[in-house]
Amino acid sequence: MGFLHPWSRSIAPLLCVCSGLAAPTKRAPWEHLQTTQYGGVAFGLGNQTYLANAQHPKAVLGGNYSAIASQQGTLLPLTVIFAEDDVVTGEYLQGVIASYLHGDDVFSVNFLESVYIVNNSTSRSPIFDASALAYLSGLTPKHVFLDTRFARSQPSSDIVVTYVAAPSSNLTAGPYVASISETSIAFNTVYRLYRDSYRDFLYGTYDSNDGEGTFNPVEMFQPRFWDPMIPVPSRIYSWSDPRPFAGYRVAIKDLFDMKGLITSGGSQAWAEVVEIANETAPSVQRIVNLGGVLVGKYKLAQFASGADPWDWQDEHYPFNPRGDGWLTCSASSSGGGCSVAAYDWLDFAIGSDTGSSMRRPAAVSGTYGNRPSQGMMSLERVMPLGAATDTAGVFSRNVHDWVHFAKNWYIPELCQNSSITGLSPLEAPDSYGFPKRVLYLTDYLPLRNPAAEEVLQTLIRNMTAIFGMTVENFNLTAVVGNTTDEVPKYGALSDATSVLDTITQYNAVGKPLMTAWSELYDGRFPPIDPARRLQWDNYSEAFFTDSLYNQSLAVKRLAVDWFESEILYSTPESCSESIMLWDIGTGGLPSYREESLNRNPGKAAFLAVTPPTAGINGASLCPIYGCVDMTIPIGQVPYVSNVTFVEEMVPVTVSVIAKRGCDFMLWNMWERLADEGVLKTIKTGRTAF
């Protein structure tokens, strides 16, 4: 990602390209739009809309500014430049500003209304020479602030220079809006407000900068199109930040606590009775600690259910940018996969996967997504579905970025305890011990669309050639069915995972919600979507006991131990001796958000349909066996849309399963395939490739 690189690394080519950069003759005026209850100020600048955190400035410089103090409530667009050279020239400043324009989607020439240049060189006597003053004079800024460490010189008569002390360590280069009083200059962080035109988010979020780790919601939407406005900070802010996630813009599923915000789980009823989160989930805090920026909470199927689009009630179902714009986003991390597929200004989205909720949204949006090995990530302060089946994953468009994120996010300190998973302690080595075999699951393959199957076969040929693997047809349903009686079969395993999920979520969510709602509204049942209504209303505490939960956990453990000794196992040469290929998507056919459009066999498909050759839905394999399952976009095929009535493109993906704990082995494989040109960076918009 280009935003990881400071401007100084790319200034030479930019000087060539931008040496003719014209000084702006007229900048757009600052226009106040709205002040929020959290102290944010929305303003217009040119044809863009921004939000400034005026409640808690990034930095404040004290001094005597009575001569230039602005009217109270007025914000002044301002650009901060940290000058690395001992001698700052006009050419140097021109190159810096060109790099800002080239490398950032928040900065614009309108922020040159004022300029603050900070000495960041090693020289004890840095010089701000006449050409630099002449260049700034051509920009006609209202104010120029110079670090007092620069040797003072007599500026030209048409520019006023105010010398100020060096800033605190909090201030970074980039665009700000400043509040200037008689005794201080406050530098307020700026966010560009993007329209969520696919309505994949519930609302935008930003760091309040209160020193307590609190987040604020953005209370604005685009009224003409009903779109939430999502705040993204300047990429420039992170250019000098060495942390591995510096500047990453990340969307969060509204199951994860963020301090200061309600965790709704997609339910307005739950949002009404629950308290504001007083801590951030450790999994999310890890992202913040590494430099990531949390830009919003995205839509999900209520309480992380697998509800179809037509069964969503509280929320309006998110839109998928692919193809005709009327395709499903799947469930329940629906808004995550579709937002990453939609927006270049978003880098990653964090979601959960219990039954399929990372992998299917990745499949239908044509993005990279993972269900990690059971126990890879703490789910503390995350609304649960199944304590022993829940996992946390990440959506991405770029293989190398995805791997970089995963290798820094998933750490042993955040693994779950075996008392939660019911499994042996997880070991997840960063292994380059690649598999020897590819197991092509004939109970789930081939893909229903022959054109899509050819895309898959091309991947298989490339992958086996690069890694020296062999391919075997493998019917997992038959193997499981032919095992001894001691090995749990699919029926028992399906029942066990159902018990684990049902008991977990009823006790953590269902019962507290029904109790609170009944007390508030004269014994009434809460208004929730159909996916959980009858299940919770008919729940029997006499049947769903702790004993039954523990029995179900034991059944799962038996299955996992068998699977890891007989099916996907480690050898001295391979973390996972083989990998399984199958399809969690639609077989290369479109699946629509509108139910009736899917009733066209051979031309469209419903999601989550178990093939007649399979003993269980393939999405349940890793929730049962604890294994890692990743969705990989590998191409696209045409279809004739039932909505636009022209030819569109639908993504083709493959699901890849490896032994529990071999996540990094798979990620290392994907990096190698990306290096070889087999796996591609995914585009946003109608087509993934």
TACORJO-V163376 format. One record per backbone hydrogen bond with DSSP energy under -0.5 kcal/mol. NH is the residue of the N-H (numbers start at 0). CO is the residue of the C=O. E is the energy in kcal/mol with one decimal. If there is no record, write none. Layout:
# TACORJO-V163376
nh=[NH | NH]
co=[CO | CO]
e=[E | E]
This chain:
# TACORJO-V163376
nh=[3 | 4 | 5 | 8 | 9 | 13 | 14 | 15 | 16 | 17 | 18 | 20 | 30 | 32 | 33 | 35 | 38 | 40 | 41 | 41 | 42 | 43 | 44 | 45 | 47 | 49 | 50 | 51 | 52 | 53 | 53 | 57 | 58 | 60 | 61 | 62 | 64 | 64 | 65 | 67 | 68 | 69 | 73 | 75 | 76 | 77 | 78 | 79 | 80 | 82 | 82 | 83 | 87 | 87 | 88 | 92 | 93 | 94 | 95 | 96 | 97 | 98 | 99 | 100 | 101 | 102 | 103 | 110 | 111 | 112 | 113 | 114 | 115 | 116 | 117 | 117 | 119 | 126 | 128 | 128 | 131 | 132 | 133 | 134 | 135 | 136 | 137 | 138 | 138 | 139 | 139 | 140 | 141 | 142 | 143 | 144 | 145 | 146 | 147 | 149 | 150 | 154 | 158 | 160 | 161 | 162 | 163 | 170 | 173 | 175 | 176 | 177 | 178 | 179 | 180 | 180 | 184 | 185 | 186 | 186 | 187 | 187 | 189 | 190 | 191 | 192 | 193 | 193 | 195 | 196 | 198 | 201 | 202 | 203 | 204 | 205 | 207 | 214 | 215 | 217 | 218 | 221 | 222 | 224 | 225 | 226 | 228 | 229 | 229 | 230 | 231 | 233 | 236 | 237 | 238 | 240 | 241 | 244 | 245 | 246 | 247 | 249 | 249 | 250 | 251 | 252 | 253 | 254 | 255 | 256 | 259 | 260 | 263 | 264 | 266 | 270 | 271 | 272 | 273 | 276 | 280 | 283 | 284 | 285 | 286 | 287 | 288 | 289 | 290 | 291 | 292 | 294 | 294 | 295 | 296 | 297 | 298 | 300 | 302 | 303 | 304 | 310 | 311 | 316 | 318 | 319 | 322 | 324 | 327 | 332 | 333 | 334 | 335 | 336 | 337 | 338 | 339 | 340 | 341 | 342 | 345 | 346 | 347 | 348 | 349 | 350 | 352 | 359 | 361 | 362 | 363 | 364 | 365 | 366 | 367 | 368 | 370 | 371 | 373 | 375 | 377 | 381 | 382 | 388 | 389 | 390 | 392 | 394 | 395 | 401 | 402 | 403 | 404 | 405 | 406 | 407 | 407 | 408 | 409 | 410 | 413 | 414 | 415 | 419 | 420 | 421 | 430 | 433 | 435 | 436 | 437 | 438 | 438 | 439 | 439 | 440 | 440 | 441 | 441 | 442 | 443 | 444 | 448 | 449 | 451 | 452 | 453 | 454 | 455 | 456 | 457 | 458 | 459 | 460 | 461 | 462 | 463 | 464 | 465 | 466 | 467 | 468 | 469 | 471 | 473 | 475 | 478 | 479 | 480 | 481 | 482 | 486 | 487 | 492 | 493 | 494 | 495 | 496 | 497 | 498 | 499 | 500 | 501 | 502 | 503 | 504 | 504 | 505 | 506 | 507 | 508 | 509 | 510 | 512 | 513 | 514 | 515 | 516 | 517 | 518 | 519 | 520 | 522 | 523 | 527 | 531 | 532 | 533 | 535 | 536 | 537 | 538 | 540 | 542 | 543 | 544 | 548 | 549 | 550 | 551 | 552 | 553 | 554 | 555 | 556 | 557 | 558 | 559 | 560 | 561 | 562 | 563 | 564 | 564 | 565 | 566 | 567 | 568 | 570 | 574 | 575 | 576 | 578 | 579 | 580 | 581 | 588 | 589 | 592 | 594 | 596 | 597 | 598 | 599 | 601 | 602 | 603 | 604 | 609 | 613 | 619 | 620 | 622 | 623 | 624 | 625 | 627 | 628 | 629 | 630 | 631 | 631 | 633 | 634 | 636 | 638 | 640 | 640 | 644 | 647 | 649 | 651 | 653 | 654 | 655 | 656 | 657 | 661 | 665 | 666 | 667 | 668 | 669 | 670 | 671 | 672 | 673 | 674 | 675 | 676 | 677 | 678 | 681 | 682 | 684]
co=[0 | 1 | 3 | 5 | 6 | 9 | 10 | 11 | 12 | 13 | 14 | 17 | 43 | 41 | 41 | 39 | 35 | 51 | 33 | 39 | 49 | 30 | 47 | 28 | 44 | 42 | 190 | 40 | 188 | 38 | 51 | 186 | 186 | 184 | 59 | 182 | 62 | 181 | 181 | 64 | 64 | 179 | 70 | 177 | 74 | 175 | 113 | 173 | 115 | 80 | 117 | 81 | 85 | 126 | 86 | 88 | 89 | 90 | 91 | 92 | 93 | 94 | 95 | 96 | 97 | 98 | 99 | 107 | 108 | 109 | 110 | 142 | 78 | 144 | 80 | 115 | 82 | 85 | 87 | 126 | 128 | 128 | 129 | 130 | 131 | 132 | 133 | 134 | 135 | 135 | 136 | 135 | 112 | 112 | 159 | 114 | 161 | 116 | 163 | 146 | 125 | 152 | 155 | 158 | 143 | 160 | 145 | 167 | 79 | 77 | 187 | 75 | 185 | 177 | 178 | 183 | 60 | 178 | 58 | 184 | 176 | 185 | 174 | 50 | 231 | 48 | 191 | 229 | 227 | 194 | 195 | 296 | 296 | 228 | 294 | 215 | 213 | 258 | 205 | 203 | 216 | 226 | 220 | 221 | 221 | 221 | 219 | 193 | 227 | 294 | 191 | 189 | 233 | 234 | 235 | 237 | 239 | 289 | 242 | 290 | 244 | 247 | 292 | 347 | 295 | 349 | 297 | 252 | 252 | 380 | 276 | 257 | 261 | 253 | 263 | 266 | 267 | 268 | 269 | 260 | 256 | 280 | 280 | 281 | 282 | 283 | 284 | 285 | 287 | 286 | 247 | 249 | 292 | 249 | 202 | 251 | 199 | 331 | 264 | 300 | 301 | 307 | 308 | 314 | 197 | 326 | 685 | 321 | 590 | 356 | 331 | 298 | 332 | 332 | 333 | 334 | 335 | 336 | 337 | 338 | 342 | 248 | 248 | 394 | 250 | 392 | 390 | 355 | 357 | 358 | 359 | 360 | 361 | 361 | 395 | 630 | 628 | 369 | 625 | 372 | 413 | 378 | 254 | 385 | 385 | 352 | 350 | 348 | 367 | 397 | 398 | 399 | 400 | 401 | 402 | 403 | 404 | 404 | 405 | 408 | 410 | 411 | 374 | 416 | 416 | 417 | 428 | 431 | 576 | 576 | 469 | 436 | 578 | 437 | 471 | 438 | 580 | 439 | 473 | 473 | 440 | 440 | 586 | 447 | 448 | 448 | 449 | 450 | 451 | 452 | 453 | 454 | 455 | 456 | 457 | 458 | 459 | 460 | 461 | 462 | 463 | 463 | 435 | 437 | 439 | 473 | 474 | 475 | 476 | 477 | 479 | 483 | 485 | 488 | 489 | 490 | 491 | 492 | 493 | 494 | 495 | 496 | 497 | 498 | 499 | 384 | 500 | 501 | 502 | 503 | 504 | 504 | 505 | 508 | 509 | 510 | 511 | 512 | 513 | 514 | 515 | 516 | 517 | 520 | 525 | 528 | 528 | 529 | 531 | 532 | 533 | 535 | 538 | 539 | 539 | 542 | 544 | 545 | 546 | 547 | 548 | 549 | 550 | 551 | 552 | 553 | 554 | 555 | 556 | 557 | 558 | 559 | 560 | 561 | 561 | 562 | 562 | 566 | 573 | 432 | 432 | 568 | 436 | 656 | 438 | 654 | 585 | 602 | 325 | 592 | 593 | 594 | 595 | 597 | 603 | 599 | 599 | 589 | 607 | 610 | 616 | 617 | 618 | 619 | 620 | 621 | 657 | 370 | 655 | 368 | 629 | 653 | 651 | 651 | 649 | 647 | 638 | 645 | 640 | 638 | 636 | 634 | 631 | 581 | 629 | 579 | 627 | 658 | 661 | 662 | 663 | 664 | 665 | 666 | 667 | 668 | 669 | 670 | 671 | 673 | 672 | 672 | 396 | 687 | 340]
e=[-1.7 | -1.8 | -0.5 | -1.8 | -1.7 | -1.3 | -2.4 | -1.3 | -2.1 | -3.3 | -0.7 | -2.4 | -2.2 | -2.9 | -1.7 | -2.9 | -1.7 | -2.5 | -3.4 | -0.5 | -2.3 | -3.0 | -2.3 | -0.6 | -1.4 | -3.0 | -2.8 | -2.5 | -2.2 | -1.0 | -1.6 | -2.6 | -1.1 | -2.6 | -0.5 | -1.9 | -0.8 | -3.0 | -0.6 | -1.4 | -1.0 | -2.0 | -2.3 | -2.5 | -0.6 | -2.8 | -2.3 | -2.8 | -2.7 | -0.8 | -3.0 | -0.5 | -0.5 | -3.3 | -0.6 | -2.2 | -2.5 | -2.1 | -2.1 | -2.6 | -2.2 | -2.1 | -2.0 | -2.3 | -2.1 | -2.5 | -1.0 | -2.0 | -1.9 | -0.8 | -0.7 | -1.9 | -2.9 | -2.8 | -3.2 | -0.6 | -3.0 | -2.9 | -1.9 | -0.7 | -0.6 | -1.7 | -2.5 | -2.3 | -2.4 | -2.4 | -1.8 | -0.9 | -0.8 | -0.7 | -1.0 | -0.7 | -3.5 | -0.9 | -1.0 | -3.4 | -2.2 | -1.9 | -2.1 | -2.0 | -2.0 | -0.8 | -1.4 | -0.5 | -3.0 | -0.5 | -2.7 | -1.2 | -2.3 | -3.1 | -1.5 | -3.0 | -2.1 | -0.5 | -0.6 | -2.8 | -2.1 | -2.7 | -3.1 | -0.5 | -2.4 | -0.7 | -0.6 | -2.8 | -2.7 | -2.7 | -0.7 | -2.8 | -2.6 | -1.6 | -1.8 | -3.0 | -1.5 | -0.5 | -2.0 | -2.0 | -2.6 | -2.9 | -3.0 | -2.5 | -0.6 | -3.9 | -0.9 | -0.6 | -1.5 | -1.3 | -1.9 | -2.9 | -0.5 | -0.5 | -2.2 | -0.8 | -0.7 | -1.5 | -1.4 | -1.8 | -0.6 | -2.5 | -1.7 | -1.6 | -2.6 | -0.6 | -3.2 | -2.2 | -2.8 | -1.4 | -1.2 | -1.6 | -2.1 | -2.2 | -3.1 | -2.3 | -0.8 | -2.1 | -1.3 | -2.0 | -1.4 | -1.2 | -2.0 | -2.5 | -2.3 | -0.7 | -3.0 | -2.0 | -0.7 | -1.8 | -3.0 | -1.4 | -1.8 | -2.8 | -3.5 | -2.1 | -0.8 | -0.7 | -2.2 | -2.2 | -2.7 | -1.1 | -3.4 | -2.3 | -1.5 | -2.0 | -1.4 | -0.5 | -2.2 | -0.6 | -2.7 | -2.2 | -3.0 | -1.0 | -0.9 | -1.8 | -0.6 | -1.5 | -1.8 | -1.7 | -2.0 | -1.6 | -0.9 | -2.2 | -1.1 | -1.7 | -2.0 | -1.1 | -2.9 | -2.1 | -1.9 | -2.7 | -1.7 | -1.9 | -2.5 | -1.4 | -1.1 | -2.2 | -2.6 | -1.6 | -3.0 | -0.6 | -2.0 | -2.1 | -1.4 | -1.4 | -2.7 | -1.8 | -2.9 | -0.5 | -2.3 | -2.8 | -1.9 | -2.6 | -2.7 | -2.4 | -2.6 | -2.5 | -2.7 | -1.0 | -0.7 | -2.2 | -2.4 | -1.0 | -1.8 | -1.5 | -2.3 | -1.9 | -1.5 | -2.8 | -2.0 | -1.4 | -2.8 | -1.5 | -2.9 | -0.5 | -3.5 | -0.8 | -2.8 | -0.8 | -1.9 | -1.0 | -1.6 | -0.6 | -1.6 | -1.7 | -2.5 | -0.7 | -0.6 | -2.3 | -1.8 | -1.2 | -2.0 | -2.7 | -2.0 | -1.8 | -2.5 | -2.4 | -2.3 | -3.1 | -2.6 | -1.7 | -2.2 | -2.3 | -1.2 | -1.0 | -2.1 | -2.9 | -2.6 | -0.8 | -1.9 | -2.8 | -2.2 | -1.5 | -1.2 | -1.5 | -0.6 | -2.4 | -3.0 | -2.1 | -2.2 | -2.4 | -1.9 | -2.1 | -2.4 | -2.3 | -2.7 | -2.5 | -1.5 | -0.9 | -2.3 | -2.1 | -2.1 | -2.0 | -2.5 | -2.3 | -3.6 | -2.4 | -2.7 | -2.5 | -2.4 | -2.7 | -2.2 | -1.9 | -1.8 | -2.6 | -3.0 | -1.5 | -1.0 | -1.1 | -0.9 | -0.7 | -2.4 | -2.0 | -2.3 | -0.8 | -0.6 | -0.6 | -2.9 | -1.7 | -2.1 | -2.5 | -2.3 | -2.4 | -2.2 | -1.9 | -2.0 | -2.2 | -2.1 | -2.2 | -2.0 | -2.6 | -2.5 | -2.0 | -2.7 | -2.5 | -0.7 | -0.9 | -2.3 | -2.0 | -1.8 | -0.7 | -2.7 | -2.2 | -0.6 | -3.3 | -1.7 | -2.3 | -2.5 | -2.0 | -0.6 | -0.6 | -2.3 | -0.6 | -1.0 | -1.7 | -1.3 | -1.9 | -0.5 | -2.6 | -1.7 | -2.0 | -0.5 | -1.9 | -2.1 | -1.5 | -0.6 | -1.7 | -3.2 | -1.9 | -1.6 | -2.4 | -2.5 | -3.0 | -0.5 | -2.7 | -2.9 | -1.3 | -2.1 | -2.3 | -0.7 | -2.5 | -0.7 | -3.2 | -2.7 | -3.1 | -2.0 | -2.9 | -2.7 | -2.5 | -2.1 | -2.1 | -1.7 | -2.3 | -2.4 | -1.8 | -2.5 | -2.1 | -1.8 | -2.6 | -2.4 | -2.6 | -1.8 | -1.4 | -2.6 | -1.0 | -2.8 | -2.7 | -2.0]
